[in-house]
Amino acid sequence: MKCPFCAFEQDKVVDSRSSREGMAVRRRRECLKCEKRFTTYEYIETAPLTIVKNDRRREPFDRLKLLQGIETACKKRPISRKQIEGIVDKIIDTIEHQFKIEVPSNEIGKLVMEELYKVDEVAYVRFASVYRKFNDKGEFVSEIKGMGSAEQRAAK
């Protein structure tokens, strides 16, 4: 395992614990050269999920891409890395149980919006503004006004 800070290839495992309800192992590692710590995850290899984009293109599911999208929406918000990882894990669990081989990208977007709404309304609006591709400020204002309406959220 290469250190993400200095690229040295030797480290020691400082802590290991079960993650994602026993479906993964989380390991804290320490680089033997620069002594910085980093986290790795070990997953059971399953049949890879394929994302079906809105234009029908297909691409492999990428956990990191999902994580980065959520992190961007949560930037400068009081949301911990642990909460973000939890959201990602919950979304992955949901799509793996509902969709065995292919998952439409809009389903992932809906799941992200549901989870962000529970955690932080600003992060929710940030994600929604990109995911829903608002064309003008009217659509944006309508989204904010509709946040209190459970019926509107369920319809999305």
PyMOL commands that place a pseudoatom at each C-alpha (Angstrom):
pseudoatom trace, name=CA, resn=MET, resi=1, chain=A, elem=C, hetatm=0, pos=[0.000, 0.000, 0.000]
pseudoatom trace, name=CA, resn=LYS, resi=2, chain=A, elem=C, hetatm=0, pos=[1.515, 3.330, -1.064]
pseudoatom trace, name=CA, resn=CYS, resi=3, chain=A, elem=C, hetatm=0, pos=[1.393, 6.202, 1.400]
pseudoatom trace, name=CA, resn=PRO, resi=4, chain=A, elem=C, hetatm=0, pos=[-0.869, 8.927, -0.046]
pseudoatom trace, name=CA, resn=PHE, resi=5, chain=A, elem=C, hetatm=0, pos=[1.487, 11.580, 1.359]
pseudoatom trace, name=CA, resn=CYS, resi=6, chain=A, elem=C, hetatm=0, pos=[4.969, 10.406, 0.354]
pseudoatom trace, name=CA, resn=ALA, resi=7, chain=A, elem=C, hetatm=0, pos=[4.309, 7.287, -1.821]
pseudoatom trace, name=CA, resn=PHE, resi=8, chain=A, elem=C, hetatm=0, pos=[6.471, 5.066, 0.395]
pseudoatom trace, name=CA, resn=GLU, resi=9, chain=A, elem=C, hetatm=0, pos=[5.329, 1.449, 0.072]
pseudoatom trace, name=CA, resn=GLN, resi=10, chain=A, elem=C, hetatm=0, pos=[5.683, 0.253, 3.649]
pseudoatom trace, name=CA, resn=ASP, resi=11, chain=A, elem=C, hetatm=0, pos=[3.303, 0.942, 6.495]
pseudoatom trace, name=CA, resn=LYS, resi=12, chain=A, elem=C, hetatm=0, pos=[1.989, -0.614, 9.658]
pseudoatom trace, name=CA, resn=VAL, resi=13, chain=A, elem=C, hetatm=0, pos=[-1.628, -1.193, 10.610]
pseudoatom trace, name=CA, resn=VAL, resi=14, chain=A, elem=C, hetatm=0, pos=[-2.460, 0.789, 13.740]
pseudoatom trace, name=CA, resn=ASP, resi=15, chain=A, elem=C, hetatm=0, pos=[-6.141, -0.187, 14.039]
pseudoatom trace, name=CA, resn=SER, resi=16, chain=A, elem=C, hetatm=0, pos=[-8.586, -2.517, 12.257]
pseudoatom trace, name=CA, resn=ARG, resi=17, chain=A, elem=C, hetatm=0, pos=[-12.312, -2.725, 12.693]
pseudoatom trace, name=CA, resn=SER, resi=18, chain=A, elem=C, hetatm=0, pos=[-15.363, -4.009, 10.933]
pseudoatom trace, name=CA, resn=SER, resi=19, chain=A, elem=C, hetatm=0, pos=[-17.265, -1.501, 8.818]
pseudoatom trace, name=CA, resn=ARG, resi=20, chain=A, elem=C, hetatm=0, pos=[-20.439, -1.438, 6.697]
pseudoatom trace, name=CA, resn=GLU, resi=21, chain=A, elem=C, hetatm=0, pos=[-22.163, -3.991, 8.917]
pseudoatom trace, name=CA, resn=GLY, resi=22, chain=A, elem=C, hetatm=0, pos=[-19.375, -6.540, 8.546]
pseudoatom trace, name=CA, resn=MET, resi=23, chain=A, elem=C, hetatm=0, pos=[-19.069, -6.154, 4.772]
pseudoatom trace, name=CA, resn=ALA, resi=24, chain=A, elem=C, hetatm=0, pos=[-15.763, -4.250, 4.962]
pseudoatom trace, name=CA, resn=VAL, resi=25, chain=A, elem=C, hetatm=0, pos=[-12.691, -3.819, 7.130]
pseudoatom trace, name=CA, resn=ARG, resi=26, chain=A, elem=C, hetatm=0, pos=[-11.479, -0.313, 7.964]
pseudoatom trace, name=CA, resn=ARG, resi=27, chain=A, elem=C, hetatm=0, pos=[-7.759, -0.057, 8.662]
pseudoatom trace, name=CA, resn=ARG, resi=28, chain=A, elem=C, hetatm=0, pos=[-5.828, 2.902, 10.074]
pseudoatom trace, name=CA, resn=ARG, resi=29, chain=A, elem=C, hetatm=0, pos=[-2.290, 2.772, 8.774]
pseudoatom trace, name=CA, resn=GLU, resi=30, chain=A, elem=C, hetatm=0, pos=[0.887, 4.658, 9.576]
pseudoatom trace, name=CA, resn=CYS, resi=31, chain=A, elem=C, hetatm=0, pos=[3.584, 5.227, 6.988]
pseudoatom trace, name=CA, resn=LEU, resi=32, chain=A, elem=C, hetatm=0, pos=[6.968, 3.911, 8.136]
pseudoatom trace, name=CA, resn=LYS, resi=33, chain=A, elem=C, hetatm=0, pos=[8.762, 6.778, 6.382]
pseudoatom trace, name=CA, resn=CYS, resi=34, chain=A, elem=C, hetatm=0, pos=[6.802, 10.008, 6.999]
pseudoatom trace, name=CA, resn=GLU, resi=35, chain=A, elem=C, hetatm=0, pos=[4.790, 8.624, 9.975]
pseudoatom trace, name=CA, resn=LYS, resi=36, chain=A, elem=C, hetatm=0, pos=[1.524, 10.155, 8.705]
pseudoatom trace, name=CA, resn=ARG, resi=37, chain=A, elem=C, hetatm=0, pos=[-1.664, 8.161, 9.175]
pseudoatom trace, name=CA, resn=PHE, resi=38, chain=A, elem=C, hetatm=0, pos=[-4.256, 7.256, 6.574]
pseudoatom trace, name=CA, resn=THR, resi=39, chain=A, elem=C, hetatm=0, pos=[-7.321, 5.035, 6.310]
pseudoatom trace, name=CA, resn=THR, resi=40, chain=A, elem=C, hetatm=0, pos=[-7.949, 2.176, 3.906]
pseudoatom trace, name=CA, resn=TYR, resi=41, chain=A, elem=C, hetatm=0, pos=[-11.023, 0.015, 3.376]
pseudoatom trace, name=CA, resn=GLU, resi=42, chain=A, elem=C, hetatm=0, pos=[-11.063, -3.619, 2.378]
pseudoatom trace, name=CA, resn=TYR, resi=43, chain=A, elem=C, hetatm=0, pos=[-14.270, -4.832, 0.694]
pseudoatom trace, name=CA, resn=ILE, resi=44, chain=A, elem=C, hetatm=0, pos=[-15.623, -8.162, -0.381]
pseudoatom trace, name=CA, resn=GLU, resi=45, chain=A, elem=C, hetatm=0, pos=[-15.377, -8.194, -4.154]
pseudoatom trace, name=CA, resn=THR, resi=46, chain=A, elem=C, hetatm=0, pos=[-18.796, -8.477, -5.740]
pseudoatom trace, name=CA, resn=ALA, resi=47, chain=A, elem=C, hetatm=0, pos=[-20.053, -8.208, -9.292]
pseudoatom trace, name=CA, resn=PRO, resi=48, chain=A, elem=C, hetatm=0, pos=[-19.349, -4.609, -10.260]
pseudoatom trace, name=CA, resn=LEU, resi=49, chain=A, elem=C, hetatm=0, pos=[-22.282, -2.236, -10.485]
pseudoatom trace, name=CA, resn=THR, resi=50, chain=A, elem=C, hetatm=0, pos=[-22.722, -0.253, -13.666]
pseudoatom trace, name=CA, resn=ILE, resi=51, chain=A, elem=C, hetatm=0, pos=[-24.160, 3.254, -13.677]
pseudoatom trace, name=CA, resn=VAL, resi=52, chain=A, elem=C, hetatm=0, pos=[-26.601, 4.039, -16.470]
pseudoatom trace, name=CA, resn=LYS, resi=53, chain=A, elem=C, hetatm=0, pos=[-26.288, 7.749, -17.217]
pseudoatom trace, name=CA, resn=ASN, resi=54, chain=A, elem=C, hetatm=0, pos=[-29.184, 9.915, -18.437]
pseudoatom trace, name=CA, resn=ASP, resi=55, chain=A, elem=C, hetatm=0, pos=[-27.886, 9.721, -22.026]
pseudoatom trace, name=CA, resn=ARG, resi=56, chain=A, elem=C, hetatm=0, pos=[-27.797, 5.872, -21.740]
pseudoatom trace, name=CA, resn=ARG, resi=57, chain=A, elem=C, hetatm=0, pos=[-24.004, 5.697, -21.500]
pseudoatom trace, name=CA, resn=ARG, resi=58, chain=A, elem=C, hetatm=0, pos=[-22.742, 3.152, -19.009]
pseudoatom trace, name=CA, resn=GLU, resi=59, chain=A, elem=C, hetatm=0, pos=[-19.762, 3.425, -16.711]
pseudoatom trace, name=CA, resn=PRO, resi=60, chain=A, elem=C, hetatm=0, pos=[-18.521, 1.437, -13.716]
pseudoatom trace, name=CA, resn=PHE, resi=61, chain=A, elem=C, hetatm=0, pos=[-19.764, 2.550, -10.307]
pseudoatom trace, name=CA, resn=ASP, resi=62, chain=A, elem=C, hetatm=0, pos=[-17.084, 4.545, -8.516]
pseudoatom trace, name=CA, resn=ARG, resi=63, chain=A, elem=C, hetatm=0, pos=[-17.362, 4.910, -4.730]
pseudoatom trace, name=CA, resn=LEU, resi=64, chain=A, elem=C, hetatm=0, pos=[-14.775, 7.689, -4.753]
pseudoatom trace, name=CA, resn=LYS, resi=65, chain=A, elem=C, hetatm=0, pos=[-16.792, 9.740, -7.256]
pseudoatom trace, name=CA, resn=LEU, resi=66, chain=A, elem=C, hetatm=0, pos=[-19.870, 9.430, -5.024]
pseudoatom trace, name=CA, resn=LEU, resi=67, chain=A, elem=C, hetatm=0, pos=[-17.820, 10.384, -1.961]
pseudoatom trace, name=CA, resn=GLN, resi=68, chain=A, elem=C, hetatm=0, pos=[-16.319, 13.423, -3.703]
pseudoatom trace, name=CA, resn=GLY, resi=69, chain=A, elem=C, hetatm=0, pos=[-19.722, 14.656, -4.874]
pseudoatom trace, name=CA, resn=ILE, resi=70, chain=A, elem=C, hetatm=0, pos=[-21.087, 14.494, -1.346]
pseudoatom trace, name=CA, resn=GLU, resi=71, chain=A, elem=C, hetatm=0, pos=[-17.942, 16.082, 0.101]
pseudoatom trace, name=CA, resn=THR, resi=72, chain=A, elem=C, hetatm=0, pos=[-18.296, 18.988, -2.347]
pseudoatom trace, name=CA, resn=ALA, resi=73, chain=A, elem=C, hetatm=0, pos=[-21.889, 19.601, -1.240]
pseudoatom trace, name=CA, resn=CYS, resi=74, chain=A, elem=C, hetatm=0, pos=[-20.805, 19.442, 2.417]
pseudoatom trace, name=CA, resn=LYS, resi=75, chain=A, elem=C, hetatm=0, pos=[-17.771, 21.720, 2.059]
pseudoatom trace, name=CA, resn=LYS, resi=76, chain=A, elem=C, hetatm=0, pos=[-17.517, 24.226, 4.942]
pseudoatom trace, name=CA, resn=ARG, resi=77, chain=A, elem=C, hetatm=0, pos=[-20.559, 22.699, 6.655]
pseudoatom trace, name=CA, resn=PRO, resi=78, chain=A, elem=C, hetatm=0, pos=[-20.582, 21.114, 10.143]
pseudoatom trace, name=CA, resn=ILE, resi=79, chain=A, elem=C, hetatm=0, pos=[-20.593, 17.575, 8.751]
pseudoatom trace, name=CA, resn=SER, resi=80, chain=A, elem=C, hetatm=0, pos=[-17.858, 15.172, 9.813]
pseudoatom trace, name=CA, resn=ARG, resi=81, chain=A, elem=C, hetatm=0, pos=[-15.955, 12.851, 7.518]
pseudoatom trace, name=CA, resn=LYS, resi=82, chain=A, elem=C, hetatm=0, pos=[-17.488, 9.985, 9.505]
pseudoatom trace, name=CA, resn=GLN, resi=83, chain=A, elem=C, hetatm=0, pos=[-21.011, 11.225, 8.683]
pseudoatom trace, name=CA, resn=ILE, resi=84, chain=A, elem=C, hetatm=0, pos=[-20.115, 11.550, 5.002]
pseudoatom trace, name=CA, resn=GLU, resi=85, chain=A, elem=C, hetatm=0, pos=[-18.654, 8.024, 4.949]
pseudoatom trace, name=CA, resn=GLY, resi=86, chain=A, elem=C, hetatm=0, pos=[-21.848, 6.813, 6.632]
pseudoatom trace, name=CA, resn=ILE, resi=87, chain=A, elem=C, hetatm=0, pos=[-23.983, 8.440, 3.945]
pseudoatom trace, name=CA, resn=VAL, resi=88, chain=A, elem=C, hetatm=0, pos=[-21.870, 6.845, 1.204]
pseudoatom trace, name=CA, resn=ASP, resi=89, chain=A, elem=C, hetatm=0, pos=[-22.068, 3.428, 2.884]
pseudoatom trace, name=CA, resn=LYS, resi=90, chain=A, elem=C, hetatm=0, pos=[-25.852, 3.691, 3.291]
pseudoatom trace, name=CA, resn=ILE, resi=91, chain=A, elem=C, hetatm=0, pos=[-26.322, 4.667, -0.370]
pseudoatom trace, name=CA, resn=ILE, resi=92, chain=A, elem=C, hetatm=0, pos=[-24.090, 1.828, -1.565]
pseudoatom trace, name=CA, resn=ASP, resi=93, chain=A, elem=C, hetatm=0, pos=[-25.955, -0.678, 0.623]
pseudoatom trace, name=CA, resn=THR, resi=94, chain=A, elem=C, hetatm=0, pos=[-29.264, 0.540, -0.789]
pseudoatom trace, name=CA, resn=ILE, resi=95, chain=A, elem=C, hetatm=0, pos=[-28.230, 0.372, -4.438]
pseudoatom trace, name=CA, resn=GLU, resi=96, chain=A, elem=C, hetatm=0, pos=[-26.553, -3.019, -4.012]
pseudoatom trace, name=CA, resn=HIS, resi=97, chain=A, elem=C, hetatm=0, pos=[-29.779, -4.446, -2.569]
pseudoatom trace, name=CA, resn=GLN, resi=98, chain=A, elem=C, hetatm=0, pos=[-32.169, -2.754, -5.004]
pseudoatom trace, name=CA, resn=PHE, resi=99, chain=A, elem=C, hetatm=0, pos=[-30.111, -3.006, -8.198]
pseudoatom trace, name=CA, resn=LYS, resi=100, chain=A, elem=C, hetatm=0, pos=[-27.974, -6.068, -8.754]
pseudoatom trace, name=CA, resn=ILE, resi=101, chain=A, elem=C, hetatm=0, pos=[-26.103, -5.136, -11.955]
pseudoatom trace, name=CA, resn=GLU, resi=102, chain=A, elem=C, hetatm=0, pos=[-27.125, -1.711, -13.280]
pseudoatom trace, name=CA, resn=VAL, resi=103, chain=A, elem=C, hetatm=0, pos=[-28.347, 1.369, -11.438]
pseudoatom trace, name=CA, resn=PRO, resi=104, chain=A, elem=C, hetatm=0, pos=[-29.713, 4.528, -13.082]
pseudoatom trace, name=CA, resn=SER, resi=105, chain=A, elem=C, hetatm=0, pos=[-27.685, 7.597, -12.120]
pseudoatom trace, name=CA, resn=ASN, resi=106, chain=A, elem=C, hetatm=0, pos=[-30.865, 9.472, -11.210]
pseudoatom trace, name=CA, resn=GLU, resi=107, chain=A, elem=C, hetatm=0, pos=[-31.586, 6.869, -8.501]
pseudoatom trace, name=CA, resn=ILE, resi=108, chain=A, elem=C, hetatm=0, pos=[-28.211, 7.565, -6.911]
pseudoatom trace, name=CA, resn=GLY, resi=109, chain=A, elem=C, hetatm=0, pos=[-28.917, 11.306, -7.096]
pseudoatom trace, name=CA, resn=LYS, resi=110, chain=A, elem=C, hetatm=0, pos=[-32.259, 10.829, -5.345]
pseudoatom trace, name=CA, resn=LEU, resi=111, chain=A, elem=C, hetatm=0, pos=[-30.651, 8.769, -2.588]
pseudoatom trace, name=CA, resn=VAL, resi=112, chain=A, elem=C, hetatm=0, pos=[-27.939, 11.400, -2.067]
pseudoatom trace, name=CA, resn=MET, resi=113, chain=A, elem=C, hetatm=0, pos=[-30.546, 14.150, -1.843]
pseudoatom trace, name=CA, resn=GLU, resi=114, chain=A, elem=C, hetatm=0, pos=[-32.603, 12.168, 0.697]
pseudoatom trace, name=CA, resn=GLU, resi=115, chain=A, elem=C, hetatm=0, pos=[-29.583, 11.577, 2.908]
pseudoatom trace, name=CA, resn=LEU, resi=116, chain=A, elem=C, hetatm=0, pos=[-28.258, 15.139, 2.667]
pseudoatom trace, name=CA, resn=TYR, resi=117, chain=A, elem=C, hetatm=0, pos=[-31.681, 16.554, 3.504]
pseudoatom trace, name=CA, resn=LYS, resi=118, chain=A, elem=C, hetatm=0, pos=[-31.611, 14.588, 6.786]
pseudoatom trace, name=CA, resn=VAL, resi=119, chain=A, elem=C, hetatm=0, pos=[-28.141, 15.892, 7.669]
pseudoatom trace, name=CA, resn=ASP, resi=120, chain=A, elem=C, hetatm=0, pos=[-27.844, 19.477, 6.401]
pseudoatom trace, name=CA, resn=GLU, resi=121, chain=A, elem=C, hetatm=0, pos=[-30.247, 21.576, 4.345]
pseudoatom trace, name=CA, resn=VAL, resi=122, chain=A, elem=C, hetatm=0, pos=[-27.490, 23.752, 2.859]
pseudoatom trace, name=CA, resn=ALA, resi=123, chain=A, elem=C, hetatm=0, pos=[-25.603, 20.679, 1.607]
pseudoatom trace, name=CA, resn=TYR, resi=124, chain=A, elem=C, hetatm=0, pos=[-28.908, 19.380, 0.243]
pseudoatom trace, name=CA, resn=VAL, resi=125, chain=A, elem=C, hetatm=0, pos=[-29.547, 22.601, -1.707]
pseudoatom trace, name=CA, resn=ARG, resi=126, chain=A, elem=C, hetatm=0, pos=[-25.968, 22.653, -3.024]
pseudoatom trace, name=CA, resn=PHE, resi=127, chain=A, elem=C, hetatm=0, pos=[-26.256, 19.101, -4.294]
pseudoatom trace, name=CA, resn=ALA, resi=128, chain=A, elem=C, hetatm=0, pos=[-29.761, 19.688, -5.679]
pseudoatom trace, name=CA, resn=SER, resi=129, chain=A, elem=C, hetatm=0, pos=[-28.614, 22.753, -7.604]
pseudoatom trace, name=CA, resn=VAL, resi=130, chain=A, elem=C, hetatm=0, pos=[-26.111, 20.645, -9.529]
pseudoatom trace, name=CA, resn=TYR, resi=131, chain=A, elem=C, hetatm=0, pos=[-28.106, 17.410, -9.720]
pseudoatom trace, name=CA, resn=ARG, resi=132, chain=A, elem=C, hetatm=0, pos=[-31.376, 19.037, -10.782]
pseudoatom trace, name=CA, resn=LYS, resi=133, chain=A, elem=C, hetatm=0, pos=[-29.631, 21.529, -13.122]
pseudoatom trace, name=CA, resn=PHE, resi=134, chain=A, elem=C, hetatm=0, pos=[-31.631, 24.607, -12.171]
pseudoatom trace, name=CA, resn=ASN, resi=135, chain=A, elem=C, hetatm=0, pos=[-31.965, 26.920, -15.151]
pseudoatom trace, name=CA, resn=ASP, resi=136, chain=A, elem=C, hetatm=0, pos=[-32.835, 30.095, -13.283]
pseudoatom trace, name=CA, resn=LYS, resi=137, chain=A, elem=C, hetatm=0, pos=[-33.184, 31.547, -9.816]
pseudoatom trace, name=CA, resn=GLY, resi=138, chain=A, elem=C, hetatm=0, pos=[-36.950, 30.845, -9.842]
pseudoatom trace, name=CA, resn=GLU, resi=139, chain=A, elem=C, hetatm=0, pos=[-36.363, 27.092, -9.877]
pseudoatom trace, name=CA, resn=PHE, resi=140, chain=A, elem=C, hetatm=0, pos=[-33.797, 27.495, -7.111]
pseudoatom trace, name=CA, resn=VAL, resi=141, chain=A, elem=C, hetatm=0, pos=[-36.191, 29.547, -4.961]
pseudoatom trace, name=CA, resn=SER, resi=142, chain=A, elem=C, hetatm=0, pos=[-38.984, 27.020, -5.564]
pseudoatom trace, name=CA, resn=GLU, resi=143, chain=A, elem=C, hetatm=0, pos=[-36.716, 24.235, -4.322]
pseudoatom trace, name=CA, resn=ILE, resi=144, chain=A, elem=C, hetatm=0, pos=[-35.913, 26.127, -1.140]
pseudoatom trace, name=CA, resn=LYS, resi=145, chain=A, elem=C, hetatm=0, pos=[-39.571, 27.010, -0.511]
pseudoatom trace, name=CA, resn=GLY, resi=146, chain=A, elem=C, hetatm=0, pos=[-40.577, 23.396, -1.079]
pseudoatom trace, name=CA, resn=MET, resi=147, chain=A, elem=C, hetatm=0, pos=[-38.077, 21.988, 1.399]
pseudoatom trace, name=CA, resn=GLY, resi=148, chain=A, elem=C, hetatm=0, pos=[-40.650, 21.975, 4.179]
pseudoatom trace, name=CA, resn=SER, resi=149, chain=A, elem=C, hetatm=0, pos=[-43.149, 19.971, 2.151]
pseudoatom trace, name=CA, resn=ALA, resi=150, chain=A, elem=C, hetatm=0, pos=[-42.789, 16.203, 2.590]
pseudoatom trace, name=CA, resn=GLU, resi=151, chain=A, elem=C, hetatm=0, pos=[-45.114, 15.603, -0.368]
pseudoatom trace, name=CA, resn=GLN, resi=152, chain=A, elem=C, hetatm=0, pos=[-42.839, 17.622, -2.683]
pseudoatom trace, name=CA, resn=ARG, resi=153, chain=A, elem=C, hetatm=0, pos=[-39.710, 15.760, -1.513]
pseudoatom trace, name=CA, resn=ALA, resi=154, chain=A, elem=C, hetatm=0, pos=[-41.404, 12.394, -2.026]
pseudoatom trace, name=CA, resn=ALA, resi=155, chain=A, elem=C, hetatm=0, pos=[-42.416, 13.387, -5.575]
pseudoatom trace, name=CA, resn=LYS, resi=156, chain=A, elem=C, hetatm=0, pos=[-38.808, 14.123, -6.551]
for i in range(1, 156): cmd.bond("trace and resi %d" % i, "trace and resi %d" % (i + 1))
show_as sticks, trace
zoom trace
